[in-house]
Amino acid sequence: MNYQGAGIVITGSGSALPQARVSNDALSQVVETSNEWIQSRTGIAERRVAGAEESLCAIASKAAQNAIAMAQLRPDQIDLIILATSTPDDLFGTAAKIQTEIGATQAVSFDLTAACSGFVFGLVTAAQYIRTGVYRNVVLIGADILSRWVDWRDRATCVLFGDGAGAVVLQADSTQDNLLGFELCSDGKLNHCLNLAFQGESKPLVEDTQVNLGTYQPITMNGREVYRFAVAKVPEVISKALFRADLTVDEIDWLLLHQANQRIIKAVAQRLKIPSEKTISNLAKYGNTSAASIPLALDEAVRSGQIQPRDIIAMSGFGAGLTWGAAIARWGKV
């Protein structure tokens, strides 16, 4: 395993979605809202929702298999699987189950949690294993089933989220390095703005000892503060990543942001002076799929021919933690 000095190329992408579509009109039968209200504030028209029999492992495995097939690899050639998720099937982690499901018998696997920033954080993490020569073929998956943790009576949050999975294959390459620059950030002072928090109740166990038993509560969010945070911080972090890549905004072919809100996407593009025709968005169809949103949109754009080999993509994720980050990457093996 001596791959010291290897560069990184992204050679495959894949995605997978639950079957059920829930339109804004359908959602208005569950909570007091309307298609006009949701679309005008978010840009979302519908979202996918996992059924009772669908699992995170299933959609994440399918996304990974699609990415591996595009990369023209066998599952047993994968060295590492990173699953970026906040909603594992098992609180101890789901990556190892995916490893078995797809037949990646030689791979080590683990979960990574950075909420809606998870894919960008995972991309940078995977790159370190390749650049230091530890692993050669890495599958990075972003997947979430947030419908499990939404309060369907709260129209401020339930209209925003959807379920899905996206994946990429990263490979070592001695002739090129296509992760051109990145910047990662966290600020725990803003943690209260977006939460999926544990809430327990004290119970006596033995004399003088209490334990805290409970479960996780539905998602809560201060939408106004998250909007302000994203519009201020995302252009800044992309600019820093571009500086590290020694590139200018004009050299970007595509802006691919976490698909949280169309108004955020538009505002960030305007601040960076990136035209709308260079901005990728599939938010209207899927809503906010958390760690899945960037790889899901990436895979669609690649398979439709929108993104071509050598294209430079500025990706940025932002969300709970609060965490945010950007990565500048060139698509494909040149």
C-alpha positions in Angstrom: 0.0 0.0 0.0 2.7 2.5 -0.9 0.9 5.2 -2.8 2.6 8.2 -1.3 2.2 11.3 -3.3 -0.9 10.1 -5.1 -3.5 12.5 -6.5 -7.2 12.1 -6.5 -9.6 11.6 -9.4 -13.4 11.2 -9.2 -14.2 8.4 -11.5 -17.8 7.4 -10.8 -21.1 8.7 -9.3 -24.4 7.1 -8.4 -27.6 7.9 -6.6 -30.8 6.2 -5.4 -34.1 7.4 -4.1 -37.2 6.0 -2.3 -40.1 5.2 -4.5 -42.8 7.5 -2.9 -43.2 11.0 -4.2 -45.0 13.5 -1.9 -46.1 16.7 -3.6 -46.8 20.0 -1.9 -50.5 19.5 -2.6 -50.4 16.1 -0.9 -48.5 17.6 2.1 -51.2 20.3 2.5 -53.5 17.5 3.5 -51.2 16.7 6.5 -50.3 20.2 7.7 -51.7 23.7 7.1 -49.7 24.8 4.0 -50.1 25.1 0.2 -48.1 24.5 -2.9 -47.8 28.3 -3.4 -46.6 28.9 0.2 -43.9 26.2 0.0 -42.6 27.0 -3.5 -42.4 30.8 -3.0 -40.4 30.3 0.2 -38.2 27.3 -0.7 -38.4 26.4 -4.4 -39.5 22.8 -3.5 -42.3 21.2 -5.4 -42.1 17.6 -4.1 -39.8 15.3 -2.2 -39.1 11.5 -1.9 -40.1 9.8 1.3 -38.9 6.3 2.4 -41.6 3.8 3.2 -41.8 1.7 6.3 -39.9 -1.2 4.6 -37.2 1.0 3.0 -33.8 1.4 4.8 -30.9 3.8 4.6 -28.7 0.8 3.9 -30.7 -0.1 0.9 -30.7 3.3 -0.9 -27.1 3.9 0.1 -26.0 0.5 -1.2 -27.7 1.2 -4.5 -26.1 4.6 -4.9 -22.7 3.0 -4.1 -23.2 0.2 -6.6 -24.1 2.7 -9.3 -21.0 4.7 -8.6 -18.7 1.6 -8.6 -20.2 0.5 -11.9 -19.5 3.9 -13.5 -15.9 3.8 -12.3 -15.6 0.3 -13.9 -14.4 -1.3 -10.7 -15.5 -4.5 -8.9 -16.8 -4.2 -5.3 -13.8 -6.3 -4.0 -11.4 -3.6 -5.4 -12.8 -1.0 -2.9 -10.5 -0.2 0.0 -12.6 2.1 2.0 -16.3 3.1 2.4 -17.2 6.4 4.1 -20.9 6.9 4.8 -21.8 10.5 5.5 -25.2 10.4 7.3 -27.1 11.7 10.3 -29.8 9.1 10.1 -28.2 5.6 10.2 -30.4 2.5 10.5 -28.4 1.6 13.6 -27.1 4.3 16.0 -23.8 2.4 16.0 -23.4 2.9 12.3 -24.6 1.6 8.9 -21.4 1.7 6.8 -20.3 -1.8 7.7 -23.7 -3.2 6.7 -23.4 -1.4 3.3 -19.9 -3.0 2.9 -21.4 -6.4 3.2 -24.5 -5.6 1.1 -22.4 -4.5 -1.9 -19.8 -7.2 -1.6 -16.9 -4.9 -0.9 -15.1 -7.7 1.0 -11.7 -5.9 1.2 -13.0 -2.6 2.4 -12.9 -1.0 5.8 -16.0 1.2 6.5 -17.2 3.8 8.9 -19.9 6.5 9.4 -19.1 10.2 9.4 -21.6 12.7 10.8 -21.5 16.4 9.8 -25.2 16.8 8.9 -25.8 18.7 5.6 -22.0 19.3 5.3 -21.3 15.6 5.5 -20.5 15.0 1.9 -18.0 17.8 1.7 -16.4 16.8 5.0 -16.3 13.2 3.8 -14.7 14.2 0.5 -11.9 15.9 2.3 -11.5 13.0 4.7 -11.4 10.4 1.9 -8.8 12.5 0.1 -6.4 12.3 3.1 -6.4 8.5 3.0 -5.6 8.6 -0.7 -3.0 11.3 -0.6 -1.1 9.6 2.3 -1.0 6.3 0.4 -3.2 4.3 2.8 -6.0 3.5 0.3 -6.4 3.6 -3.4 -10.1 3.2 -4.2 -12.6 4.9 -1.9 -16.4 5.0 -2.0 -18.0 8.1 -0.4 -21.7 8.0 0.2 -24.0 10.8 1.4 -27.4 9.4 2.5 -30.1 10.5 4.8 -33.7 9.5 5.7 -34.8 12.7 7.5 -38.5 11.7 7.2 -37.9 9.5 10.3 -37.1 12.6 12.3 -39.5 15.3 11.0 -42.4 16.6 13.0 -45.1 16.4 10.3 -47.2 18.9 12.3 -44.5 21.6 12.0 -44.9 23.3 8.6 -41.7 25.3 9.3 -39.6 22.1 8.9 -41.6 19.3 7.5 -42.0 20.9 4.1 -38.2 21.2 3.6 -36.8 17.7 3.9 -36.7 14.6 1.7 -34.9 11.2 1.6 -32.2 10.0 -0.8 -28.6 8.8 -1.4 -25.7 9.8 -3.6 -22.2 8.4 -3.9 -18.9 8.9 -5.7 -15.8 6.8 -6.3 -12.4 8.5 -5.6 -9.3 6.8 -6.9 -5.6 7.4 -6.5 -3.8 8.7 -9.6 -0.1 9.3 -10.0 -0.5 11.9 -12.9 -3.2 14.2 -11.6 -4.9 15.6 -8.5 -8.4 16.8 -9.1 -9.3 17.9 -5.6 -8.0 21.4 -6.2 -8.7 23.1 -2.9 -11.0 23.0 0.2 -11.9 24.8 3.4 -13.8 23.4 6.3 -15.4 25.3 9.3 -17.5 24.7 12.4 -19.1 27.0 15.0 -20.7 25.4 18.0 -22.0 28.7 19.3 -24.7 28.4 16.6 -25.6 24.8 17.5 -29.0 25.8 18.8 -30.2 27.0 15.4 -30.6 23.5 14.0 -31.1 20.4 16.1 -32.1 16.8 16.2 -31.5 16.5 19.9 -31.7 13.7 22.4 -34.3 14.2 25.1 -34.2 11.9 28.1 -35.9 11.4 31.4 -34.1 10.7 34.6 -34.8 7.2 35.9 -33.5 5.5 39.1 -31.2 2.6 38.5 -29.7 1.6 41.8 -29.2 3.6 45.1 -27.7 7.0 44.4 -27.6 6.4 40.6 -29.9 7.8 38.0 -29.8 7.1 34.3 -31.2 9.2 31.4 -33.5 7.2 29.2 -35.2 8.6 26.1 -35.0 9.1 22.4 -34.2 11.8 19.8 -36.7 14.5 19.2 -37.9 15.8 15.8 -35.9 18.4 13.9 -36.1 22.0 15.2 -34.7 24.9 13.2 -34.5 28.7 13.4 -34.9 29.2 9.7 -34.2 32.9 9.6 -30.8 32.4 11.4 -29.8 29.5 9.2 -30.6 31.5 6.1 -28.5 34.5 7.4 -25.7 32.2 8.3 -25.6 30.4 4.9 -25.8 33.6 2.8 -23.0 35.1 4.8 -20.7 32.1 5.3 -21.0 30.1 2.1 -19.6 32.7 -0.4 -16.8 33.3 2.1 -15.8 29.6 2.4 -16.0 29.1 -1.4 -13.7 32.1 -1.9 -11.2 30.6 0.5 -11.3 27.2 -1.2 -10.8 28.9 -4.6 -7.8 30.8 -3.1 -6.3 27.5 -2.0 -6.9 26.1 -5.5 -5.3 29.2 -7.1 -8.5 29.7 -9.1 -10.9 32.6 -9.7 -14.7 32.5 -9.7 -14.6 32.9 -13.5 -12.8 29.6 -13.8 -15.6 27.7 -12.2 -17.8 25.7 -14.6 -20.4 24.8 -12.0 -21.6 25.9 -8.6 -23.1 23.0 -6.7 -24.5 23.9 -3.3 -26.2 21.9 -0.6 -29.9 21.9 -1.8 -31.5 23.5 1.2 -33.4 26.4 -0.2 -33.6 28.0 -3.7 -33.4 31.5 -2.2 -30.1 30.6 -0.5 -28.7 29.1 -3.8 -29.7 32.2 -5.7 -28.3 34.6 -3.1 -24.9 32.8 -2.8 -24.6 32.7 -6.6 -25.3 36.4 -6.8 -22.8 37.3 -4.1 -20.1 35.3 -6.0 -21.3 36.8 -9.3 -21.9 33.3 -10.8 -24.6 33.3 -13.5 -27.7 31.1 -13.0 -26.8 29.0 -16.0 -23.7 27.8 -14.1 -25.7 26.8 -11.0 -26.9 23.2 -10.5 -30.2 22.7 -8.7 -32.6 19.7 -8.3 -34.1 21.0 -5.1 -37.6 21.3 -6.7 -37.8 17.5 -7.1 -36.2 16.2 -3.9 -36.1 18.9 -1.2 -33.3 19.0 1.3 -31.8 15.5 1.5 -29.0 16.6 3.9 -25.7 14.7 3.2 -27.2 13.2 0.0 -28.1 16.5 -1.7 -24.7 17.3 -3.3 -23.8 13.8 -4.6 -27.4 13.3 -5.8 -27.4 16.5 -7.8 -23.9 15.7 -9.0 -24.9 12.3 -10.3 -27.9 13.7 -12.1 -25.8 16.4 -13.8 -23.1 13.9 -14.8 -25.6 11.3 -16.2 -27.5 14.0 -18.2 -24.3 15.2 -19.8 -24.5 18.6 -18.1 -21.2 18.1 -16.3 -18.4 17.0 -18.6 -14.9 15.6 -18.0 -12.4 18.4 -16.9 -15.3 20.6 -15.6 -14.4 22.4 -12.4 -17.1 22.2 -9.7 -17.3 24.4 -6.6 -19.2 22.4 -4.0 -20.3 23.7 -0.7 -22.3 22.1 2.2 -23.7 23.9 5.3 -25.9 22.8 8.1 -26.3 21.6 11.7 -23.4 21.9 14.1 -23.2 24.4 12.7 -20.7 23.2 10.1 -19.9 24.5 6.6 -17.3 23.8 4.0 -16.3 24.0 0.3 -14.3 21.8 -2.1 -13.2 22.7 -5.6 -12.9 19.6 -7.7 -12.4 18.7 -11.3 -14.8 16.0 -12.6 -13.5 12.8 -14.2 -10.2 11.3 -15.2 -8.4 13.5 -17.7 
